[in-house]
C-alpha cells in the first residue's frame, strides 16, 4: 500500500481546484485560537493558563511549562494539539500551588507568552475545548477569484468533508507504515509513548476511506437507511427513530436539520467495542462502511486486541463565522471549526497549496 498517496487519493466534494496559493509561509499566516469549553471557576488546585506560542509543538510547550514549575508529566493537561508552524493560542492546566506561580515567568520568551490564568477544580483534558478559531492567509494566489469565492459559498452552505488531515499520518504518512507493521500477527507491541499516535492514525485511515467512498457515490450528505447521526457541536449520537420520538429536540424533519447543518451523518472510528455503545449502522449505511472496513482486517483486529475505544465522527465539518477578504498578499480567511476538525480539509477544496500542511501537529 502506498501510504504517502492516501491524502491525495481521497475523493473531493468539489471538482479538483486549479487555483494555487502558498500556505504557512510564516507562522503569522496561520493563526489558531482555542476556545475552552468552560470558564475556570476561580478556585481549585489547578491553574489554567492561556498560552500563545509560535515555533513550538504543544508537547514542547507543555514540557517547558512543567520544567519551569518543577512539576511532573501528570501535573499538566491540555485540550488539543496545535500546530508548530503557526501562531496558536491554547489552554494548559497545571497542578501548581499558589506559592509557586511565580515560576511560570521563566517559561516565557519570544516563542511562548502567557496571556491569562485562572484557578479551577478540574484538570484540562483532551477534548475540553469547544471549538478553534482560525485566521489563515493564502499568499500569492494564482487562479480565479470568482471560482474560489464560489467554492467558499458552497462550503459555507453545505459544509466540507471532515477528513482527518495529513497531519494525523505524519511526514510522508510514516505513521500508517508503522500501523501496518504493528498490526501484523506476532508483531511486538508499540512502545507506550507512540501507541496513541498509531491508534489515531489507524482509525483516521479507516474513517477517511469511508467518507471518501460516500463522497464518490454522492451520498455523504444524504441520509441513508441505517445511518447514525450526531448533533452539531456536542457530538451526541442518536438514531433517527430516537430523535423522532423525542419531545426535547427540534420537531423539524431530519433532512431539513441536515440541510441546516444542525445535525450530521457520522462515520466509524473502529475499536474494541465497535459498534460503539449500540450505535451501529444498519442496512445500506452499514453495507458502505463494511465495504471499506473489510479491506483492513488486520488493522481492525489490532485495534480490538489493543482495546482501543470505538467512536463515531461527523462526516462533515460546519464552517462557522466564515469571512474572507482579498489583500495585497492574498486571501485572508476567518472561520471557526468544531474541535477535532482540520482546516486543511477545507483548504483542500479551495486550492492547491505550496506549503507545509504535512509539517503540522494533529488538531484534536
Residue, then its C-alpha position, 0 to 999 in steps of 0.5 A: x500500500x502506498x501510504x504517502x498517496x492516501x491524502x491525495x487519493x481521497x475523493x473531493x466534494x468539489x471538482x479538483x481546484x486549479x487555483x494555487x496559493x502558498x500556505x504557512x509561509x510564516x507562522x503569522x499566516x496561520x493563526x489558531x485560537x482555542x476556545x475552552x469549553x468552560x470558564x475556570x471557576x476561580x478556585x481549585x488546585x489547578x491553574x489554567x493558563x492561556x498560552x500563545x506560542x509560535x515555533x513550538x509543538x504543544x508537547x514542547x510547550x507543555x514540557x517547558x511549562x512543567x520544567x519551569x514549575x518543577x512539576x511532573x508529566x501528570x501535573x499538566x493537561x491540555x485540550x488539543x494539539x496545535x500546530x508548530x508552524x503557526x501562531x496558536x493560542x491554547x489552554x494548559x492546566x497545571x497542578x501548581x500551588x499558589x506559592x509557586x506561580x511565580x515560576x511560570x515567568x521563566x517559561x516565557x520568551x519570544x516563542x511562548x507568552x502567557x496571556x491569562x490564568x485562572x484557578x479551577x477544580x478540574x484538570x484540562x483534558x483532551x477534548x475540553x475545548x469547544x471549538x478553534x478559531x482560525x485566521x489563515x492567509x493564502x499568499x500569492x494566489x494564482x487562479x480565479x477569484x470568482x471560482x474560489x469565492x464560489x467554492x467558499x459559498x458552497x462550503x459555507x452552505x453545505x459544509x466540507x468533508x471532515x477528513x482527518x488531515x495529513x497531519x494525523x499520518x505524519x511526514x510522508x504518512x510514516x505513521x500508517x507504515x508503522x500501523x501496518x507493521x504493528x498490526x501484523x500477527x506476532x508483531x511486538x507491541x508499540x512502545x507506550x509513548x507512540x501507541x496513541x499516535x498509531x491508534x489515531x492514525x489507524x482509525x483516521x485511515x479507516x474513517x477517511x476511506x469511508x467518507x471518501x467512498x460516500x463522497x464518490x457515490x454522492x451520498x455523504x450528505x444524504x441520509x441513508x437507511x441505517x445511518x447514525x447521526x450526531x448533533x452539531x457541536x456536542x457530538x451526541x449520537x442518536x438514531x433517527x427513530x430516537x430523535x423522532x420520538x423525542x419531545x426535547x429536540x427540534x420537531x423539524x424533519x431530519x433532512x431539513x436539520x441536515x440541510x441546516x447543518x444542525x445535525x450530521x451523518x457520522x462515520x466509524x472510528x473502529x475499536x474494541x467495542x465497535x459498534x460503539x455503545x449500540x450505535x451501529x449502522x444498519x442496512x445500506x449505511x452499514x453495507x458502505x462502511x463494511x465495504x471499506x472496513x473489510x479491506x483492513x482486517x488486520x488493522x481492525x483486529x489490532x485495534x480490538x486486541x489493543x482495546x482501543x475505544x470505538x467512536x463515531x465522527x461527523x462526516x462533515x465539518x460546519x464552517x462557522x463565522x466564515x469571512x474572507x477578504x482579498x489583500x495585497x498578499x492574498x486571501x485572508x480567511x476567518x472561520x471557526x471549526x468544531x474541535x477535532x476538525x482540520x482546516x486543511x480539509x477545507x483548504x483542500x477544496x479551495x486550492x492547491x497549496x505550496x506549503x507545509x500542511x504535512x509539517x503540522x501537529x494533529x488538531x484534536 
